[in-house]
Amino acid sequence: MTAANTSCRPQRAPQAPPPSAHQSTSPTTGQNADSPQVATGPDGTTTITWYRYDGSKNIVQAATRAANATTFSTPINLSDTGENASSPQVATGPDGTTTITWYPL
């Protein structure tokens, strides 16, 4: 058996352009977002999820950005109204299906 010389270089997934310098990616001005998670699909669509305190409960929210777009969609609430939620996770499969999970408290 002979040894072969191999090298391994990390590969990067294609990425959409960064948000505009004037665009806020925070969910609501003046409020904190915690535990942001990001997934990018094979077509370049990016989904971001996080949780934040809405004044009474922690809620999980998400927004998307189409490939080559410069802005994210308006955030949507994912967790049930009145439910405390945290620890969102997001994944996008090879077919472009995005799944977001979170932990209800």
N, C-alpha and C positions, 0 to 999 in steps of 0.2 A: 504494500500500500504506500502511495506517495502522498506527501502533504501538498496541498494547494494553497496558494496565497489568495486570500479573499479579503475584501473590504466591504464594509457596510456603511452606507450613508443614510441618514434619516430622510424621509420623503415628506413633503408638505402637501396637504390637500389643497385644491384650488380654493381661493378665498375671494369673496366679493370685496369691492373697494371699501376702504374705511369710511365711517360716517363723516359727514361734513363737519368742519371745525366749529360750525355754529349750531350743530344739532346736539341736543341733550339726549343721552341714552338712558337717563334716569327716568323711572316710571312717572313720577309726579314732582314737579319743581318743589324744592324745599323738603322733600321726604327721602329717607334713606331706603335703599334697596340692598338686600342681603343675599348671599349665596348665589350669585349669578352663574348660570350654566349656559353654554352655547353649543349648538350643533349645526353643521352645514351639510346639506344634502348634495347628492351627485350633480344636481343642476345648478348648484351655487346658492340656493335659497338658505338663508340663515334664520334660525329660531333661537331666541334668548328667553330664558325664564329666570325668575327670582321670587323672593318673598319680601313683603314689606308690611309695616304696621299701618293700618288705615285709621287709627284713632281709637279703635276698640279691639281689633283682632289682627293677627298676622294673616295675610292673604297671599296666595300664590298667583302671579300674573305672568303673561308671556306676550311677546311681540315677534313679528317676522319681518324679514327684509328680502325682497326678491333679488335674484342674481343681478349684479351690476346696478342695483338701485343705491341711492344715497341716504334714504331714510327708512326707518322702521315703521311698521303699522302702529296704530293706536293700541296701547296695551289692553289686554282683556283679562278679566278675573277668571281664574280656573277653579279655585277652591270654592266650596259651598259658602254661601252667605252665613255669617255667624260662626263659621268653623275656624278655629285656629289651625294654621297649616305652616309647614316649614320644609326645608331640605328638598327643594325641587331638583329633579334630574331630567335631562332631555337627551334623546337619541333619535337619529334619523337613519332609516334603513336604506339599502341599496335601491329600493323602488321609490324612495322619496317620502315614505310614510314617516311622520314624526310622532313620537310618543313622549308625553311628559308625565312623570309620576311625582308625588309628594307625600309627605308624612302628615296625617291629621293629628293634631295634639289634643 
